[in-house]
Amino acid sequence: MPPAKKRTRSYDSAKIRAAVLGQFGNVRAAVEGLTPEQFDGPTRLGEWTVRELAAHVTMVLGSVVRKLSEPEPATLELALLDWPSATVTAAASIDEDTRAIDTGDLAGLYARTAARFEAAISGAPDERLVPTRFGAMRLGDHLVTRTVELVVHTDDLNAVTGLDIPYDRQALAACTRLLADALAAKAPGGAVEVRVPPFAVVQCVEGPRHTRGTPPNVVETDPLTWIRLATGRTGWSEALDTAAVRASGERADLSGVLPILG
């Protein structure tokens, strides 16, 4: 599959790499403090327990380490904005791989994963191609997708454990922006302006394009609500009913194009 020809936002490489390590460190610190009872609790991710969700988070970085050890692919196959929709194809294999992780020493697993990841990306250029489940990507783009995985699963952990794991600001920003840009790619147009302050503003949906003054169709929400909408953790109607989303204008209904992440 050739890479999509879409306008892609640029990301600061050093900030993204630091954000990935920072958010992983936030989750690591929280996981180390969980009790056996908390580990055995359910999650909102099917049959996964908190222990399996915590183990899956190590895959977010561990997969990068493994892929960088493999031969570099010859051809770019997946553009950054194509990644969110492509993820729908991998649910079964991700579940299988997660259940295969040895969770007997999660603290040790997190420590080893962080060290190996930091060593693996040190000196590796953003332009280096890496194989992924969905096709070969630029390393720099793949690392941006890691912020999405980490932020989304941090929210999953917070939702079911009662914890308040902090969000690295750069990781939250990158996650928000990628999912907003993916919405604009999925539903191209200029009829609706989607605002997720302070990180993203995009125009989407076919129809008359707004050029000046107050847009006639506006959707506005906060970053975490947007991420929950984009990943299907929260439904459109629910977000409207709880005033987590403010939508004005006859075209400001995104229920037909959400979620974004497969």
C-alpha positions as CSV (number, residue, x, y, z in Angstrom):
1,M,0.0,0.0,0.0
2,P,1.6,3.3,-1.0
3,P,1.9,6.1,1.5
4,A,-1.0,8.5,1.5
5,K,-0.4,11.9,0.0
6,K,-1.8,14.0,2.8
7,R,-0.4,17.2,4.4
8,T,1.2,16.0,7.6
9,R,2.0,18.1,10.6
10,S,5.7,18.2,11.6
11,Y,6.8,17.1,15.1
12,D,9.9,18.0,17.0
13,S,12.0,14.8,17.2
14,A,13.7,15.5,20.5
15,K,10.4,16.5,22.2
16,I,8.6,13.4,20.9
17,R,11.3,11.0,22.1
18,A,11.4,12.7,25.5
19,A,7.6,12.6,25.7
20,V,7.5,8.9,25.0
21,L,10.0,8.1,27.7
22,G,8.3,10.6,30.0
23,Q,4.8,9.1,29.7
24,F,6.1,5.6,30.0
25,G,7.9,6.6,33.2
26,N,4.6,8.1,34.5
27,V,2.9,4.8,33.9
28,R,5.8,2.8,35.3
29,A,5.7,4.7,38.6
30,A,2.0,4.1,38.9
31,V,2.1,0.4,38.1
32,E,4.8,-0.2,40.7
33,G,2.4,1.0,43.3
34,L,-0.6,-1.1,42.3
35,T,-1.9,-3.8,44.8
36,P,-2.6,-7.4,43.8
37,E,-6.3,-6.7,44.0
38,Q,-5.9,-3.7,41.6
39,F,-3.9,-5.9,39.2
40,D,-6.7,-8.4,39.1
41,G,-9.5,-5.9,38.5
42,P,-11.3,-5.5,35.1
43,T,-10.7,-2.9,32.5
44,R,-12.8,-1.3,29.8
45,L,-10.8,-3.3,27.2
46,G,-12.8,-6.5,26.8
47,E,-11.5,-9.3,29.0
48,W,-8.2,-7.7,29.9
49,T,-7.4,-7.3,33.5
50,V,-5.4,-4.3,34.8
51,R,-2.3,-6.6,34.9
52,E,-2.7,-7.4,31.2
53,L,-3.3,-3.7,30.4
54,A,-0.1,-2.8,32.3
55,A,1.8,-5.5,30.4
56,H,0.5,-4.3,27.1
57,V,1.9,-0.8,27.8
58,T,5.4,-2.4,27.8
59,M,4.7,-3.6,24.2
60,V,4.3,0.0,23.1
61,L,8.0,0.6,23.6
62,G,9.2,-3.0,23.3
63,S,7.9,-3.3,19.8
64,V,10.1,-0.4,18.7
65,V,13.1,-2.2,20.2
66,R,12.4,-5.4,18.3
67,K,11.6,-3.7,15.0
68,L,14.8,-1.6,15.1
69,S,16.8,-4.9,15.4
70,E,15.3,-6.2,12.2
71,P,16.6,-5.3,8.7
72,E,15.4,-1.9,7.4
73,P,12.5,-2.2,4.9
74,A,13.3,-1.0,1.4
75,T,10.1,1.0,0.9
76,L,7.9,3.3,2.9
77,E,4.4,1.7,3.1
78,L,2.5,3.6,5.8
79,A,2.1,7.4,6.3
80,L,1.5,8.8,9.7
81,L,-2.1,9.9,9.0
82,D,-2.9,6.4,7.8
83,W,-1.9,4.7,11.0
84,P,-5.0,5.4,13.1
85,S,-7.4,3.7,10.7
86,A,-5.0,0.8,10.0
87,T,-5.0,-0.2,13.7
88,V,-8.5,-1.8,13.4
89,T,-6.9,-4.8,11.6
90,A,-4.6,-5.8,14.5
91,A,-7.0,-6.3,17.5
92,A,-6.7,-10.1,17.6
93,S,-2.9,-10.3,17.2
94,I,-2.4,-7.6,19.8
95,D,-4.6,-9.5,22.3
96,E,-2.7,-12.7,21.6
97,D,0.7,-11.0,22.1
98,T,-0.4,-9.3,25.2
99,R,-1.6,-12.5,26.8
100,A,1.7,-14.1,26.0
101,I,3.7,-11.6,28.2
102,D,5.2,-13.0,31.4
103,T,3.7,-10.7,34.0
104,G,5.5,-12.3,37.0
105,D,7.8,-9.3,37.5
106,L,6.1,-6.2,36.0
107,A,8.5,-3.8,37.7
108,G,11.5,-5.5,36.2
109,L,9.8,-5.7,32.8
110,Y,9.2,-1.9,32.9
111,A,12.8,-1.2,33.9
112,R,14.2,-3.4,31.2
113,T,11.9,-2.1,28.5
114,A,12.7,1.6,29.3
115,A,16.5,0.9,29.2
116,R,16.3,-1.1,26.0
117,F,14.1,1.5,24.3
118,E,16.4,4.4,25.2
119,A,19.4,2.5,23.9
120,A,17.7,1.4,20.7
121,I,16.5,4.9,19.6
122,S,19.8,6.6,20.6
123,G,21.4,7.6,17.3
124,A,18.6,6.1,15.2
125,P,17.5,8.8,12.7
126,D,13.9,9.7,12.2
127,E,14.1,8.8,8.5
128,R,15.0,5.2,9.3
129,L,12.3,2.8,8.1
130,V,10.9,0.3,10.6
131,P,8.5,-2.6,10.0
132,T,5.2,-2.4,11.9
133,R,2.1,-4.5,12.0
134,F,0.6,-2.2,9.4
135,G,3.5,-1.6,7.0
136,A,6.9,0.1,7.0
137,M,6.9,3.6,8.7
138,R,9.5,6.3,9.3
139,L,10.8,5.9,12.8
140,G,9.9,9.5,13.6
141,D,6.3,8.9,12.6
142,H,6.2,5.6,14.5
143,L,7.3,7.4,17.7
144,V,4.5,9.8,17.3
145,T,2.1,6.9,17.3
146,R,3.7,5.7,20.6
147,T,2.4,8.9,22.3
148,V,-1.1,8.0,21.2
149,E,-0.8,4.4,22.6
150,L,0.7,5.7,25.9
151,V,-1.8,8.5,26.5
152,V,-4.8,6.4,25.6
153,H,-3.8,3.5,27.9
154,T,-2.9,6.0,30.7
155,D,-6.5,7.1,30.5
156,D,-7.6,3.5,30.5
157,L,-5.6,2.8,33.7
158,N,-6.8,6.0,35.4
159,A,-10.4,5.1,34.6
160,V,-10.4,1.7,36.2
161,T,-7.9,2.1,39.1
162,G,-8.9,5.4,40.5
163,L,-5.3,6.6,40.0
164,D,-4.4,10.0,38.6
165,I,-1.4,9.1,36.5
166,P,-0.1,12.4,35.1
167,Y,0.1,13.1,31.3
168,D,3.3,14.4,29.8
169,R,2.3,17.7,28.1
170,Q,4.2,16.9,24.9
171,A,2.7,13.4,24.7
172,L,-0.8,14.7,25.3
173,A,-0.3,17.4,22.6
174,A,1.0,15.0,20.0
175,C,-1.7,12.5,20.7
176,T,-4.4,15.1,20.4
177,R,-2.9,16.6,17.2
178,L,-2.5,13.3,15.4
179,L,-6.0,12.2,16.1
180,A,-7.4,15.6,15.1
181,D,-5.4,15.6,11.8
182,A,-6.6,12.0,11.2
183,L,-10.2,13.2,11.5
184,A,-9.5,15.9,8.9
185,A,-8.0,13.3,6.6
186,K,-10.9,10.9,7.2
187,A,-13.6,13.6,6.6
188,P,-11.9,16.2,4.4
189,G,-13.6,19.5,3.9
190,G,-14.0,22.9,5.5
191,A,-17.6,23.0,6.8
192,V,-16.8,22.2,10.5
193,E,-14.1,23.6,12.7
194,V,-13.0,21.3,15.4
195,R,-11.2,23.0,18.3
196,V,-9.3,21.1,21.0
197,P,-7.5,23.8,23.0
198,P,-4.7,24.4,23.6
199,F,-3.4,21.8,21.1
200,A,-5.3,21.5,17.9
201,V,-7.7,23.2,15.5
202,V,-8.7,21.5,12.3
203,Q,-11.4,21.9,9.6
204,C,-13.2,18.9,8.3
205,V,-16.5,17.6,6.7
206,E,-17.6,18.5,3.1
207,G,-19.6,21.6,2.6
208,P,-19.1,25.4,2.4
209,R,-15.7,26.4,3.6
210,H,-15.4,29.0,6.3
211,T,-13.1,31.9,5.5
212,R,-13.6,34.7,8.0
213,G,-15.5,35.7,11.1
214,T,-17.1,33.1,13.4
215,P,-17.4,29.7,11.8
216,P,-21.1,28.5,11.4
217,N,-20.3,25.0,12.5
218,V,-18.0,24.5,15.5
219,V,-17.1,21.6,17.7
220,E,-15.0,22.3,20.8
221,T,-13.8,20.0,23.6
222,D,-10.9,19.3,25.9
223,P,-8.0,17.0,24.9
224,L,-9.0,14.0,27.0
225,T,-12.6,14.1,25.9
226,W,-11.4,14.4,22.3
227,I,-9.1,11.4,22.7
228,R,-11.9,9.4,24.2
229,L,-14.2,10.3,21.3
230,A,-11.5,9.5,18.7
231,T,-10.8,6.1,20.3
232,G,-14.4,5.1,21.0
233,R,-14.1,5.3,24.8
234,T,-16.8,7.9,24.8
235,G,-19.8,8.1,22.5
236,W,-20.8,11.3,20.7
237,S,-24.3,11.5,22.3
238,E,-22.8,10.8,25.7
239,A,-20.3,13.6,25.3
240,L,-23.0,16.1,24.2
241,D,-25.4,15.1,27.1
242,T,-22.7,15.7,29.7
243,A,-21.6,18.9,28.1
244,A,-18.1,17.5,27.6
245,V,-18.5,18.6,23.9
246,R,-20.0,21.9,22.7
247,A,-21.3,21.7,19.1
248,S,-23.0,24.5,17.2
249,G,-24.3,24.6,13.7
250,E,-26.4,22.2,11.6
251,R,-23.3,20.3,10.3
252,A,-21.5,20.1,13.7
253,D,-22.3,16.4,14.2
254,L,-19.3,14.1,14.1
255,S,-21.1,10.9,15.1
256,G,-20.8,9.6,11.6
257,V,-17.0,9.9,11.4
258,L,-16.1,8.8,14.9
259,P,-14.2,6.9,16.2
260,I,-10.9,7.6,14.4
261,L,-8.6,5.0,15.9
262,G,-9.4,1.4,14.9
